[in-house]
Amino acid sequence: MKKNISGQSMVEYIILVAIIAVASLGIIKVLGSTVSSKLSQITLALQGKNQEANQVTVPKVEKKHYQERSLEDFYESTE
């Protein structure tokens, strides 16, 4: 009996890790460009260069990036 319980716990742990990994991919996709833009602005400021000439454009975060969804529109949201 104990063998089955530990196996079940391992499967539950793997499923939980997979769910967290998928969720973090979406967060990184949205926030990655923003963080990259801010780091490039900091680098330019430290170098004393003109930030306006080298400014990186950041895409606007829209409601579709953070709204709660189900898997019903999975294929539509992979754009």
SETOR-701284 format. One record per residue: chain; residue number from 1; x, y, z of N, C-alpha, C in turn. Coordinates in steps of 0.02 Angstrom, whole numbers. Layout:
SETOR-701284
<node unit="A" pos="NUM" n_u="X" n_v="Y" n_w="Z" ca_u="X" ca_v="Y" ca_w="Z" c_u="X" c_v="Y" c_w="Z"/>
...
***
This chain:
SETOR-701284
<node unit="A" pos="1" n_u="40" n_v="-60" n_w="0" ca_u="0" ca_v="0" ca_w="0" c_u="42" c_v="63" c_w="0"/>
<node unit="A" pos="2" n_u="94" n_v="66" n_w="40" ca_u="136" ca_v="126" ca_w="44" c_u="170" c_v="141" c_w="-22"/>
<node unit="A" pos="3" n_u="186" n_v="89" n_w="-59" ca_u="219" ca_v="98" ca_w="-123" c_u="174" c_v="137" c_w="-171"/>
<node unit="A" pos="4" n_u="110" n_v="121" n_w="-172" ca_u="63" ca_v="156" ca_w="-216" c_u="53" c_v="228" c_w="-196"/>
<node unit="A" pos="5" n_u="53" n_v="242" n_w="-132" ca_u="43" ca_v="311" ca_w="-108" c_u="101" c_v="355" c_w="-127"/>
<node unit="A" pos="6" n_u="162" n_v="330" n_w="-120" ca_u="220" ca_v="371" ca_w="-139" c_u="222" c_v="382" c_w="-214"/>
<node unit="A" pos="7" n_u="201" n_v="332" n_w="-253" ca_u="198" ca_v="341" ca_w="-325" c_u="146" c_v="392" c_w="-345"/>
<node unit="A" pos="8" n_u="90" n_v="391" n_w="-310" ca_u="37" ca_v="439" ca_w="-323" c_u="61" c_v="509" c_w="-306"/>
<node unit="A" pos="9" n_u="96" n_v="516" n_w="-251" ca_u="122" ca_v="582" ca_w="-231" c_u="171" c_v="609" c_w="-283"/>
<node unit="A" pos="10" n_u="212" n_v="565" n_w="-311" ca_u="261" ca_v="586" ca_w="-361" c_u="225" c_v="611" c_w="-424"/>
<node unit="A" pos="11" n_u="173" n_v="575" n_w="-444" ca_u="135" ca_v="596" ca_w="-504" c_u="102" c_v="663" c_w="-492"/>
<node unit="A" pos="12" n_u="73" n_v="673" n_w="-433" ca_u="42" ca_v="736" ca_w="-417" c_u="93" c_v="793" c_w="-417"/>
<node unit="A" pos="13" n_u="152" n_v="779" n_w="-391" ca_u="205" ca_v="829" ca_w="-390" c_u="227" c_v="848" c_w="-461"/>
<node unit="A" pos="14" n_u="233" n_v="798" n_w="-504" ca_u="254" ca_v="811" ca_w="-574" c_u="200" c_v="852" c_w="-610"/>
<node unit="A" pos="15" n_u="137" n_v="837" n_w="-598" ca_u="82" ca_v="875" ca_w="-629" c_u="83" c_v="947" c_w="-605"/>
<node unit="A" pos="16" n_u="94" n_v="957" n_w="-540" ca_u="97" ca_v="1024" ca_w="-512" c_u="155" c_v="1064" c_w="-542"/>
<node unit="A" pos="17" n_u="213" n_v="1033" n_w="-548" ca_u="271" ca_v="1067" ca_w="-578" c_u="257" c_v="1085" c_w="-651"/>
<node unit="A" pos="18" n_u="224" n_v="1041" n_w="-688" ca_u="208" ca_v="1054" ca_w="-758" c_u="160" c_v="1113" c_w="-764"/>
<node unit="A" pos="19" n_u="110" n_v="1117" n_w="-720" ca_u="62" ca_v="1173" ca_w="-722" c_u="97" c_v="1239" c_w="-707"/>
<node unit="A" pos="20" n_u="142" n_v="1238" n_w="-658" ca_u="179" ca_v="1299" ca_w="-641" c_u="224" c_v="1320" c_w="-698"/>
<node unit="A" pos="21" n_u="255" n_v="1271" n_w="-732" ca_u="299" ca_v="1287" ca_w="-788" c_u="261" c_v="1319" c_w="-845"/>
<node unit="A" pos="22" n_u="203" n_v="1293" n_w="-861" ca_u="162" ca_v="1321" ca_w="-916" c_u="139" c_v="1392" c_w="-898"/>
<node unit="A" pos="23" n_u="118" n_v="1402" n_w="-836" ca_u="96" ca_v="1469" ca_w="-815" c_u="154" c_v="1519" c_w="-817"/>
<node unit="A" pos="24" n_u="213" n_v="1497" n_w="-797" ca_u="270" ca_v="1543" ca_w="-796" c_u="292" c_v="1561" c_w="-867"/>
<node unit="A" pos="25" n_u="282" n_v="1517" n_w="-915" ca_u="298" ca_v="1534" ca_w="-985" c_u="257" c_v="1593" c_w="-1009"/>
<node unit="A" pos="26" n_u="193" n_v="1593" n_w="-993" ca_u="150" ca_v="1649" ca_w="-1012" c_u="171" c_v="1714" c_w="-979"/>
<node unit="A" pos="27" n_u="188" n_v="1710" n_w="-916" ca_u="210" ca_v="1770" ca_w="-880" c_u="275" c_v="1797" c_w="-909"/>
<node unit="A" pos="28" n_u="321" n_v="1753" n_w="-923" ca_u="386" ca_v="1774" ca_w="-951" c_u="376" c_v="1805" c_w="-1020"/>
<node unit="A" pos="29" n_u="329" n_v="1779" n_w="-1059" ca_u="317" ca_v="1807" ca_w="-1126" c_u="293" c_v="1879" c_w="-1121"/>
<node unit="A" pos="30" n_u="250" n_v="1893" n_w="-1073" ca_u="223" ca_v="1961" ca_w="-1066" c_u="274" c_v="2007" c_w="-1034"/>
<node unit="A" pos="31" n_u="306" n_v="1985" n_w="-981" ca_u="352" ca_v="2029" ca_w="-944" c_u="423" c_v="2031" c_w="-972"/>
<node unit="A" pos="32" n_u="440" n_v="1983" n_w="-1013" ca_u="509" ca_v="1979" ca_w="-1038" c_u="531" c_v="2040" c_w="-1077"/>
<node unit="A" pos="33" n_u="488" n_v="2064" n_w="-1121" ca_u="507" ca_v="2122" ca_w="-1161" c_u="510" c_v="2185" c_w="-1118"/>
<node unit="A" pos="34" n_u="468" n_v="2190" n_w="-1068" ca_u="469" ca_v="2248" ca_w="-1024" c_u="533" c_v="2249" c_w="-983"/>
<node unit="A" pos="35" n_u="552" n_v="2193" n_w="-956" ca_u="613" ca_v="2189" ca_w="-916" c_u="674" c_v="2202" c_w="-961"/>
<node unit="A" pos="36" n_u="673" n_v="2175" n_w="-1021" ca_u="728" ca_v="2186" ca_w="-1068" c_u="735" c_v="2260" c_w="-1085"/>
<node unit="A" pos="37" n_u="679" n_v="2293" n_w="-1096" ca_u="679" ca_v="2364" ca_w="-1111" c_u="708" c_v="2405" c_w="-1053"/>
<node unit="A" pos="38" n_u="686" n_v="2390" n_w="-993" ca_u="711" ca_v="2427" ca_w="-935" c_u="786" c_v="2416" c_w="-925"/>
<node unit="A" pos="39" n_u="809" n_v="2354" n_w="-934" ca_u="881" ca_v="2340" ca_w="-926" c_u="922" c_v="2377" c_w="-979"/>
<node unit="A" pos="40" n_u="896" n_v="2381" n_w="-1040" ca_u="932" ca_v="2418" ca_w="-1092" c_u="935" c_v="2492" c_w="-1077"/>
<node unit="A" pos="41" n_u="881" n_v="2520" n_w="-1048" ca_u="881" ca_v="2590" ca_w="-1029" c_u="931" c_v="2603" c_w="-973"/>
<node unit="A" pos="42" n_u="936" n_v="2557" n_w="-925" ca_u="985" ca_v="2564" ca_w="-871" c_u="1055" c_v="2561" c_w="-899"/>
<node unit="A" pos="43" n_u="1067" n_v="2515" n_w="-945" ca_u="1134" ca_v="2508" ca_w="-975" c_u="1153" c_v="2572" c_w="-1012"/>
<node unit="A" pos="44" n_u="1107" n_v="2600" n_w="-1051" ca_u="1121" ca_v="2661" ca_w="-1088" c_u="1134" c_v="2720" c_w="-1040"/>
<node unit="A" pos="45" n_u="1096" n_v="2722" n_w="-985" ca_u="1106" ca_v="2776" ca_w="-937" c_u="1174" c_v="2771" c_w="-904"/>
<node unit="A" pos="46" n_u="1195" n_v="2710" n_w="-888" ca_u="1261" ca_v="2701" ca_w="-857" c_u="1318" c_v="2718" c_w="-905"/>
<node unit="A" pos="47" n_u="1306" n_v="2708" n_w="-970" ca_u="1356" ca_v="2724" ca_w="-1020" c_u="1356" c_v="2798" c_w="-1038"/>
<node unit="A" pos="48" n_u="1305" n_v="2835" n_w="-1015" ca_u="1301" ca_v="2906" ca_w="-1030" c_u="1277" c_v="2921" c_w="-1100"/>
<node unit="A" pos="49" n_u="1245" n_v="2874" n_w="-1132" ca_u="1221" ca_v="2885" ca_w="-1200" c_u="1151" c_v="2914" c_w="-1199"/>
<node unit="A" pos="50" n_u="1133" n_v="2943" n_w="-1256" ca_u="1067" ca_v="2973" ca_w="-1264" c_u="1014" c_v="2918" c_w="-1266"/>
<node unit="A" pos="51" n_u="969" n_v="2918" n_w="-1219" ca_u="918" ca_v="2866" ca_w="-1216" c_u="863" c_v="2875" c_w="-1267"/>
<node unit="A" pos="52" n_u="849" n_v="2936" n_w="-1287" ca_u="795" ca_v="2949" ca_w="-1334" c_u="811" c_v="2920" c_w="-1403"/>
<node unit="A" pos="53" n_u="874" n_v="2925" n_w="-1424" ca_u="893" ca_v="2900" ca_w="-1490" c_u="892" c_v="2824" c_w="-1492"/>
<node unit="A" pos="54" n_u="907" n_v="2792" n_w="-1436" ca_u="912" ca_v="2719" ca_w="-1433" c_u="855" c_v="2687" c_w="-1394"/>
<node unit="A" pos="55" n_u="801" n_v="2722" n_w="-1387" ca_u="747" ca_v="2697" ca_w="-1345" c_u="715" c_v="2635" c_w="-1376"/>
<node unit="A" pos="56" n_u="704" n_v="2586" n_w="-1335" ca_u="673" ca_v="2524" ca_w="-1357" c_u="598" c_v="2529" c_w="-1347"/>
<node unit="A" pos="57" n_u="559" n_v="2510" n_w="-1397" ca_u="487" ca_v="2513" ca_w="-1390" c_u="461" c_v="2450" c_w="-1356"/>
<node unit="A" pos="58" n_u="415" n_v="2460" n_w="-1311" ca_u="387" ca_v="2404" ca_w="-1273" c_u="315" c_v="2395" c_w="-1296"/>
<node unit="A" pos="59" n_u="296" n_v="2333" n_w="-1313" ca_u="227" ca_v="2323" ca_w="-1334" c_u="179" c_v="2334" c_w="-1276"/>
<node unit="A" pos="60" n_u="120" n_v="2360" n_w="-1292" ca_u="70" ca_v="2375" ca_w="-1241" c_u="40" c_v="2310" c_w="-1215"/>
<node unit="A" pos="61" n_u="33" n_v="2305" n_w="-1149" ca_u="1" ca_v="2247" ca_w="-1119" c_u="-74" c_v="2256" c_w="-1124"/>
<node unit="A" pos="62" n_u="-107" n_v="2209" n_w="-1156" ca_u="-179" ca_v="2213" ca_w="-1166" c_u="-215" c_v="2165" c_w="-1119"/>
<node unit="A" pos="63" n_u="-280" n_v="2173" n_w="-1116" ca_u="-320" ca_v="2132" ca_w="-1071" c_u="-314" c_v="2057" c_w="-1087"/>
<node unit="A" pos="64" n_u="-306" n_v="2040" n_w="-1151" ca_u="-301" ca_v="1970" ca_w="-1171" c_u="-238" c_v="1936" c_w="-1143"/>
<node unit="A" pos="65" n_u="-189" n_v="1975" n_w="-1122" ca_u="-128" ca_v="1947" ca_w="-1095" c_u="-135" c_v="1924" c_w="-1022"/>
<node unit="A" pos="66" n_u="-183" n_v="1952" n_w="-986" ca_u="-189" ca_v="1934" ca_w="-915" c_u="-258" c_v="1912" c_w="-894"/>
<node unit="A" pos="67" n_u="-305" n_v="1909" n_w="-940" ca_u="-373" ca_v="1890" ca_w="-920" c_u="-376" c_v="1815" c_w="-907"/>
<node unit="A" pos="68" n_u="-422" n_v="1796" n_w="-863" ca_u="-431" ca_v="1726" ca_w="-846" c_u="-466" c_v="1691" c_w="-904"/>
<node unit="A" pos="69" n_u="-439" n_v="1634" n_w="-924" ca_u="-468" ca_v="1598" ca_w="-980" c_u="-473" c_v="1524" c_w="-964"/>
<node unit="A" pos="70" n_u="-510" n_v="1489" n_w="-1005" ca_u="-513" ca_v="1416" ca_w="-1000" c_u="-480" c_v="1388" c_w="-1063"/>
<node unit="A" pos="71" n_u="-482" n_v="1323" n_w="-1069" ca_u="-451" ca_v="1291" ca_w="-1127" c_u="-496" c_v="1292" c_w="-1188"/>
<node unit="A" pos="72" n_u="-555" n_v="1322" n_w="-1183" ca_u="-601" ca_v="1324" ca_w="-1240" c_u="-572" c_v="1364" c_w="-1298"/>
<node unit="A" pos="73" n_u="-533" n_v="1416" n_w="-1285" ca_u="-505" ca_v="1457" ca_w="-1338" c_u="-429" c_v="1447" c_w="-1344"/>
<node unit="A" pos="74" n_u="-406" n_v="1387" n_w="-1329" ca_u="-335" ca_v="1373" ca_w="-1329" c_u="-302" c_v="1387" c_w="-1396"/>
<node unit="A" pos="75" n_u="-331" n_v="1362" n_w="-1450" ca_u="-300" ca_v="1371" ca_w="-1516" c_u="-304" c_v="1443" c_w="-1540"/>
<node unit="A" pos="76" n_u="-354" n_v="1480" n_w="-1518" ca_u="-361" ca_v="1550" ca_w="-1538" c_u="-310" c_v="1594" c_w="-1503"/>
<node unit="A" pos="77" n_u="-289" n_v="1575" n_w="-1443" ca_u="-244" ca_v="1618" ca_w="-1404" c_u="-170" c_v="1604" c_w="-1418"/>
<node unit="A" pos="78" n_u="-154" n_v="1560" n_w="-1465" ca_u="-84" ca_v="1544" ca_w="-1479" c_u="-54" c_v="1589" c_w="-1532"/>
<node unit="A" pos="79" n_u="-83" n_v="1646" n_w="-1543" ca_u="-58" ca_v="1693" ca_w="-1594" c_u="7" c_v="1722" c_w="-1573"/>
***
